[in-house]
């Protein structure tokens, strides 16, 4: 086992400050254009990587000082150093020294921002047919920045470079599975994948390139076919589970009823706030309880007007989760009614729901075809659920 001693560099040509989220990866660039004799990287003064081209021989050496283990990659052509799955202990000063006919050096001061992830991959769970947004984590793209999105570690699906006026999505790749489904946010570089399918699940990676370094993020998109169906009798309570044991420190949890703008409950963990709302016409007044630890929603004294589609959105640096719940509330039959009367009520309700479905279908012919199909699906799921479970 060799022990590396701290080295001393002379004058430094450039100092670069880099902020990286824990669990992400970063590539520190040497920016060399010609073949140089020796390229050395040191962390806190200790040698961690070296390329040697002296005497017409090329050799590469990576040491594992400071617990880097298998997380360092050194490009033998460019001398760029990649640190994968970066940790808090990797915070510090990285020095690059290039030795040739003339010597030059550069310092990278890396700050690692805490994140609860351990494996560097953000898990994104989404319902089939929904849309999902994968975030770069960049508030605003600058002119010389470059964004590159890849799917399953090979196919480039989007590229953005403002100074060259490149804002492109490549939906023809991978046998056209992304056709008309990809959109770029021109301010942040976030990518939006619409009408997601099983074929578009998997690993997504984004490279955010600055002039002297590149940060890397990874997302594992999981597509679920399951729609949570809940049937309950009027007057009792139900709890719609988030599936989490603990809401993370930067999570934003939102529960919506029927339409996207009708938020009925919300947790903003970073702001230490938790709220429930009455909803349209006060239908949820005094009935909602939001679990601040798990994000699960309880509806008490549930009534027929609470029948419908519930959306759960959880977004944070550790995960992104989208869930849907179809809730149908069955009225408790009057014990004084005859079986024939009960059957008549069921038929009447069925006819009413058919009329509602037809009306909504007619109204939505003015909207986009995609929106129509999704809303028709939700209406007929409700109708079918009523007729098969509550009769």
Secondary structure by P-SEA (a helix, b strand, c coil): cccccbbbbccccbbbbbbbcccbbbbbbccccccccbbbbbccccccccccccccbbbbbbbbcccccccccccccccbbbbccccccccbbbbbbbbcccccbbbbbcccccccccccbbbbbbcccbbbbbbcccccccccbbbbbbcccccccbbbbccccccccccccccccccccccccccccbbbbcccccccccbbbbbbbcccbbbbbbbbbbbbcbbbbbbbcccccccccccccccccbbbbbbbcccccccccccccccccccccccccccccccccccccccbbbbcccccccbbbbbbbbbcccbbbbbbbbbbbbccccccccaaaaaaaaaaaaaaaaaaaaaaaaaaccccaaaaaaaaaaaaaaaaaaacccc
